[in-house]
Amino acid sequence: MRRRRECTVCGGRFTTYEYVEERPIQVLKQSGAIEEFSRNKLLSSIRVACAKRPVSASDMERVVDDIEDALSRDASVEVPSVRLGALLMEHLRPLDRVAYVRFASVYRNFQDAGEFQEFVDEMAALQERENLEKNQVELPF
């Protein structure tokens, strides 16, 4: 933004320029390493999770935009990778359940099939509760 101003001391005119300073988002990895946030890396993770699923490219871009906006609003410069993964899971769950489970299997690092089965069972129970709540009708008094 450009502004024309006048000096209060000498009366001379001058121009000032204002620029938005973007502060880079840093991702704090579990190993302790710090790397710059990569929009392309996040989008790539979403594409892998959504492979062969009915999720449009614009939906994937919207998820990345939403996550990037949430991180930008955060007061801290460093974001733990765990928070980034949790944000992505929050956005994938309503978008596509299979993509959500795919991402969760990598993100949560399941050690055996039993842990994975527990997670899938939790998802099924949650979906059943949501369906019941959605189908309930409130009766008038």
Backbone bond lengths (Angstrom), bond angles and torsions (degrees), N, CA, C in turn:
res aa  C-N    CA-C-N  psi(-1)  N-CA   C-N-CA  omega(-1)  CA-C   N-CA-C  phi
1 M - - - 1.435 - - 1.530 107.38 -
2 R 1.295 116.30 136.69 1.461 121.77 -179.10 1.522 109.34 -109.60
3 R 1.311 116.48 133.78 1.471 120.80 179.04 1.525 109.79 -129.64
4 R 1.318 114.92 135.99 1.470 120.79 173.62 1.522 107.00 -93.45
5 R 1.302 116.88 129.99 1.464 121.20 -178.97 1.520 109.74 -132.04
6 E 1.312 114.39 166.93 1.455 120.75 177.17 1.521 108.15 -123.42
7 C 1.323 115.53 135.44 1.458 121.41 179.89 1.530 108.97 -70.76
8 T 1.308 116.93 131.24 1.468 120.91 -178.68 1.525 112.11 -76.07
9 V 1.327 117.38 -19.24 1.465 121.01 -178.31 1.536 111.13 -87.53
10 C 1.336 116.62 -54.81 1.464 119.38 -174.11 1.526 113.62 -104.08
11 G 1.330 118.43 -10.10 1.461 121.54 179.21 1.514 113.70 81.57
12 G 1.332 117.90 -0.64 1.463 120.88 178.95 1.526 111.57 -70.98
13 R 1.335 114.51 154.65 1.473 119.06 179.08 1.528 110.06 -98.80
14 F 1.307 115.96 146.37 1.458 120.80 176.57 1.526 109.03 -148.59
15 T 1.300 115.67 164.33 1.465 121.74 -178.96 1.520 108.86 -116.45
16 T 1.324 115.73 137.43 1.472 120.45 173.94 1.518 108.26 -116.51
17 Y 1.304 115.95 148.92 1.455 122.07 178.34 1.523 108.03 -119.48
18 E 1.315 115.38 134.97 1.457 120.29 178.29 1.518 108.69 -116.15
19 Y 1.313 115.72 134.39 1.452 121.75 179.18 1.521 109.02 -126.18
20 V 1.317 114.95 146.91 1.457 120.05 174.93 1.520 107.15 -80.79
21 E 1.307 115.40 123.35 1.454 120.05 178.64 1.518 108.36 -93.10
22 E 1.310 114.96 117.68 1.455 119.24 178.83 1.518 108.51 -89.88
23 R 1.304 114.05 133.11 1.457 117.74 179.09 1.526 106.90 -101.08
24 P 1.319 116.53 125.03 1.461 119.66 -177.51 1.533 111.34 -67.49
25 I 1.298 115.24 141.82 1.466 121.25 178.61 1.524 107.66 -88.40
26 Q 1.311 115.86 129.41 1.461 121.89 178.18 1.524 109.15 -107.02
27 V 1.324 116.61 138.14 1.459 121.67 179.12 1.517 108.09 -105.13
28 L 1.334 115.39 123.28 1.464 121.91 178.28 1.519 107.95 -92.12
29 K 1.328 115.87 109.59 1.459 121.62 -177.75 1.532 110.05 -76.11
30 Q 1.330 116.33 162.28 1.465 120.76 179.77 1.523 111.65 -65.33
31 S 1.316 117.03 -25.31 1.467 120.76 178.70 1.525 112.20 -75.22
32 G 1.345 116.72 -10.50 1.449 121.11 -177.82 1.521 112.54 101.06
33 A 1.326 116.60 -12.08 1.462 120.92 178.90 1.529 109.33 -72.37
34 I 1.324 114.91 153.45 1.460 120.91 178.60 1.524 107.78 -121.38
35 E 1.337 115.66 132.18 1.457 119.31 176.04 1.522 109.44 -136.33
36 E 1.309 115.44 157.62 1.454 120.45 -179.17 1.529 109.56 -71.85
37 F 1.336 115.59 140.26 1.459 121.14 177.93 1.517 109.34 -58.84
38 S 1.321 116.02 132.97 1.458 121.30 179.56 1.520 109.44 -119.90
39 R 1.317 115.03 113.25 1.460 121.10 177.35 1.528 109.95 -60.91
40 N 1.327 116.17 -40.35 1.465 120.38 -178.82 1.529 111.96 -65.70
41 K 1.318 116.58 -36.63 1.468 120.34 179.09 1.535 110.36 -66.89
42 L 1.323 116.67 -41.03 1.461 120.75 177.95 1.524 110.15 -65.26
43 L 1.331 116.99 -44.51 1.460 121.22 179.04 1.526 110.92 -62.54
44 S 1.319 116.66 -38.27 1.465 121.11 177.55 1.526 111.07 -62.51
45 S 1.331 117.28 -41.44 1.474 121.42 177.85 1.525 110.54 -62.30
46 I 1.317 116.05 -40.49 1.467 120.28 179.23 1.517 110.01 -66.76
47 R 1.329 117.02 -42.17 1.468 120.19 179.60 1.527 111.62 -61.11
48 V 1.328 116.52 -40.50 1.470 120.52 178.98 1.530 109.85 -63.60
49 A 1.339 116.84 -45.59 1.463 120.82 -179.56 1.527 111.48 -65.35
50 C 1.328 116.84 -33.39 1.470 121.13 -176.00 1.528 113.20 -96.31
51 A 1.328 117.68 9.80 1.462 120.85 -178.83 1.526 110.56 -57.12
52 K 1.324 115.02 132.08 1.475 123.05 178.91 1.527 112.86 59.95
53 R 1.322 116.42 27.44 1.459 122.37 176.67 1.528 108.43 -115.44
54 P 1.335 117.78 155.62 1.469 120.06 -178.21 1.540 112.58 -79.59
55 V 1.331 115.85 58.30 1.456 121.62 179.04 1.528 107.06 -116.99
56 S 1.318 116.07 123.31 1.465 120.20 -176.49 1.528 111.18 -76.18
57 A 1.328 114.86 159.14 1.456 120.75 177.47 1.528 110.72 -62.79
58 S 1.324 116.68 -34.77 1.469 119.13 179.70 1.532 110.72 -68.39
59 D 1.337 117.50 -34.72 1.469 120.10 175.49 1.527 110.83 -64.44
60 M 1.327 116.12 -40.74 1.466 120.10 178.87 1.529 110.19 -64.91
61 E 1.325 117.02 -42.94 1.469 121.41 178.04 1.526 110.61 -61.98
62 R 1.323 116.51 -39.87 1.470 120.94 179.76 1.525 110.65 -63.37
63 V 1.324 117.05 -40.45 1.470 120.78 177.88 1.529 109.94 -61.63
64 V 1.330 116.75 -45.23 1.461 120.64 179.14 1.525 109.95 -62.83
65 D 1.343 117.20 -42.97 1.467 120.74 178.16 1.523 111.04 -59.76
66 D 1.334 116.51 -45.52 1.471 120.88 -178.97 1.530 111.35 -62.13
67 I 1.319 116.10 -43.23 1.468 120.32 -179.82 1.522 110.24 -67.05
68 E 1.322 116.63 -43.00 1.463 120.50 179.23 1.526 110.71 -62.63
69 D 1.339 117.17 -40.58 1.463 120.80 176.77 1.522 111.35 -62.81
70 A 1.336 116.67 -43.44 1.464 120.81 179.69 1.527 110.48 -62.26
71 L 1.319 116.96 -40.72 1.469 120.42 179.68 1.523 111.11 -69.39
72 S 1.325 117.39 -36.34 1.467 121.18 179.46 1.520 111.98 -67.25
73 R 1.342 116.38 -33.91 1.465 120.13 179.17 1.519 112.05 -74.27
74 D 1.319 116.72 -18.85 1.458 121.06 179.41 1.529 109.72 -64.71
75 A 1.307 116.85 143.70 1.458 121.29 -177.31 1.530 112.12 -74.01
76 S 1.322 116.97 -27.54 1.463 119.24 -174.81 1.526 111.10 -85.05
77 V 1.320 115.22 154.39 1.457 121.36 178.92 1.519 110.05 -86.84
78 E 1.328 116.85 -31.94 1.461 121.70 179.66 1.522 109.97 -100.81
79 V 1.328 115.46 129.97 1.460 121.69 179.71 1.521 107.50 -115.68
80 P 1.324 117.98 124.58 1.469 119.14 176.85 1.527 110.73 -63.10
81 S 1.313 116.79 141.18 1.462 120.90 -179.47 1.528 110.97 -60.47
82 V 1.336 116.57 -27.75 1.463 120.88 178.10 1.530 110.06 -63.01
83 R 1.328 117.07 -40.95 1.465 120.77 178.18 1.524 111.01 -66.16
84 L 1.313 116.39 -39.30 1.458 121.04 178.42 1.530 110.31 -62.57
85 G 1.321 116.34 -43.94 1.466 120.43 177.81 1.515 112.09 -64.43
86 A 1.330 116.80 -40.62 1.462 120.75 178.72 1.529 111.25 -64.36
87 L 1.331 116.58 -40.78 1.472 120.07 176.99 1.527 110.99 -61.73
88 L 1.317 115.84 -42.38 1.465 119.34 179.61 1.520 110.88 -64.53
89 M 1.324 117.18 -40.91 1.467 119.85 178.80 1.528 110.66 -63.64
90 E 1.343 117.33 -39.76 1.473 120.78 177.54 1.522 111.72 -58.71
91 H 1.327 116.30 -36.96 1.458 120.11 -177.87 1.526 112.59 -83.00
92 L 1.337 117.55 -29.91 1.465 120.10 -179.37 1.526 112.99 -75.15
93 R 1.322 116.70 -34.00 1.465 120.34 -175.02 1.531 112.88 -55.77
94 P 1.336 119.61 -51.60 1.461 118.00 179.00 1.537 113.23 -75.26
95 L 1.322 116.97 -19.46 1.455 120.74 -177.96 1.528 111.52 -75.66
96 D 1.338 116.26 -49.78 1.463 120.59 -179.00 1.528 108.52 -162.08
97 R 1.316 116.44 119.71 1.470 120.60 -175.20 1.523 112.70 -66.10
98 V 1.329 116.88 -36.97 1.464 119.48 -179.86 1.534 109.94 -66.72
99 A 1.318 117.15 -43.13 1.465 120.87 177.45 1.527 109.88 -62.00
100 Y 1.325 115.97 -38.35 1.462 121.29 177.87 1.525 110.74 -60.27
101 V 1.330 116.65 -47.11 1.470 121.18 -179.27 1.524 110.25 -66.82
102 R 1.327 117.25 -39.57 1.470 120.15 177.85 1.527 110.77 -60.02
103 F 1.327 115.67 -48.67 1.465 118.79 -179.07 1.523 110.43 -64.89
104 A 1.326 116.63 -42.09 1.462 120.74 -178.79 1.525 111.59 -61.63
105 S 1.335 117.21 -34.86 1.466 119.73 -179.23 1.525 111.33 -63.47
106 V 1.323 116.89 -33.36 1.466 120.74 177.51 1.529 110.14 -83.73
107 Y 1.335 116.27 -45.37 1.463 122.23 -176.16 1.525 111.81 -62.77
108 R 1.318 116.27 -45.29 1.474 119.78 -178.44 1.516 113.10 -83.61
109 N 1.332 117.60 -9.81 1.458 122.84 175.52 1.530 111.84 53.68
110 F 1.325 116.23 58.85 1.463 121.08 179.30 1.524 109.63 -58.36
111 Q 1.325 116.18 135.64 1.457 121.29 -177.08 1.521 113.22 -88.51
112 D 1.335 116.33 -24.67 1.461 118.88 178.64 1.528 109.80 -152.54
113 A 1.318 114.87 174.76 1.462 120.50 -177.23 1.530 111.62 -65.40
114 G 1.323 117.55 -28.32 1.463 121.34 179.50 1.517 112.14 -63.51
115 E 1.333 116.66 -44.47 1.468 120.49 177.52 1.525 110.55 -62.44
116 F 1.331 115.26 -41.17 1.465 119.67 179.48 1.532 110.10 -65.01
117 Q 1.321 117.27 -41.94 1.467 121.33 179.50 1.528 111.17 -63.14
118 E 1.339 117.25 -40.62 1.467 120.70 176.69 1.522 110.81 -59.16
119 F 1.325 116.17 -42.82 1.460 120.92 179.80 1.530 110.52 -63.33
120 V 1.322 116.99 -45.30 1.467 120.90 179.67 1.529 110.12 -64.27
121 D 1.322 117.52 -39.34 1.469 120.65 177.37 1.530 111.14 -63.50
122 E 1.344 116.83 -41.01 1.470 120.43 176.66 1.526 110.45 -61.04
123 M 1.328 115.92 -42.07 1.473 120.34 178.99 1.524 110.80 -62.49
124 A 1.325 117.45 -42.49 1.464 121.33 -179.77 1.529 110.18 -64.69
125 A 1.329 117.56 -42.62 1.460 121.06 179.27 1.524 110.66 -64.97
126 L 1.315 117.17 -40.99 1.464 121.32 178.37 1.521 110.92 -63.92
127 Q 1.313 116.60 -42.66 1.465 120.34 178.93 1.527 110.79 -64.79
128 E 1.315 116.90 -37.93 1.464 120.76 178.71 1.534 110.30 -65.17
129 R 1.334 116.86 -43.47 1.471 120.31 176.84 1.527 111.48 -61.48
130 E 1.332 116.01 -42.65 1.465 119.87 178.90 1.526 111.31 -62.99
131 N 1.319 116.95 -40.22 1.469 120.25 178.30 1.518 111.36 -65.51
132 L 1.335 116.88 -39.87 1.462 120.35 177.97 1.526 110.88 -64.00
133 E 1.331 116.32 -44.11 1.468 120.29 179.38 1.516 111.23 -64.29
134 K 1.306 116.56 -37.43 1.458 121.16 -178.55 1.530 110.80 -69.05
135 N 1.321 117.03 -33.44 1.465 121.15 -176.39 1.524 113.61 -89.00
136 Q 1.319 117.86 -5.91 1.453 120.12 179.25 1.535 110.49 -76.46
137 V 1.294 114.37 139.41 1.453 120.34 179.05 1.515 108.98 -111.09
138 E 1.322 116.33 133.21 1.456 119.82 178.91 1.519 108.45 -81.13
139 L 1.328 115.03 128.02 1.467 120.29 -179.92 1.517 110.63 -87.91
140 P 1.324 116.69 139.08 1.468 119.11 178.56 1.538 110.35 -74.28
141 F 1.298 117.18 151.71 1.474 121.90 178.09 1.484 110.93 -86.49
